[in-house]
Amino acid sequence: MISFALLAEIYTTTSNAKSEKPRVRLRYRSQPIADFGICRGKAKVDKTDLLGYIYTKTRKYIRGQDPHDHYWLYFTSVRGEEVHS
């Protein structure tokens, strides 16, 4: 959902110089983002760093995302710098 929200915001902004609405652009350090998307694969994760959920009413704990079936966002700047989150 985050990737789609970013895509919708970036590609619905105007490039018209007379527009009062500023053009939205993602940046990494001083460079604009040229590409971004979603990756899928394995992630090297320590057992202490696994994502989990605790239901506050029942105190039930559920393990989160499987490190062998992991999804993450990537960003690439116009300089070719890659950022993974």
N, C-alpha and C positions, 0 to 999 in steps of 0.2 A: 504494500500500500504506500509506503514512503516513497518508493521509486516512482510510482504513478503520480503521486502528488507533486514531486519535483518536476516530472515531465510536463504535467499540465500547467504548472506555473511558468516554466521557462518558455514553452512554445505558445503560450497565449499572450505574452507580453508584446508590446508594440515596438517597432523599430523606427517609427515616425519621429523625426527630430522635433516636431511641433507639439508632440504629445506632452501633457502635464504629468502623466503617470511615468515614473522612472522605469527603465528596463531592468528586469531582474536577471542577474547572472551569478552563478556559483563561481567561487574562486578558491584556489588552493595556493596559499601564500600570496604571491603577487600575480599569479597567472589564472586566466579564465579556465573553467572546466570545458574540455572539448568532447568528452564522452563519459557516460556513466551507465550502469546497469546492475543486474543481479547475477551472481555466480552461484554455482552449486558444486559441492564436493566434500571431501573429508577435511576436517580441521584437527590439528594437533592440540588437544586440550588436556590439561592436568585435571585429575579427579576433583580437586578443590575448586576449580573454576567452572564447573558445569552449571548451566542455567537451570533454575528450578522455580516453582511457584508454590506459595503457601496461601491457602484460603484462610482468611482471617477469622471467619465465624467458626469453622470446623477444625482449624489448625491442621488440615490435611495437606500433605506435601506431595507434589507431583514433579517428576523430573521433566525438564524442558527438552530443547532441541537435541537430537541425536548427533554427536560429533562425526558420525560416519555418513550422515545425510544433512549437511550443513549448508545454509544459505547466507550470503553476505552481499553488501553493496560494494561496488568499486567505482572510483572516479579517476579519470585521466586528464591531466592538464594539457594545454596546448604545447608545452615543452616535453610532453611524454612522461611526466612524473605520475606515478600511480599511487593511489591512496585506497586502502581496503578498510572497511569497517565491519 
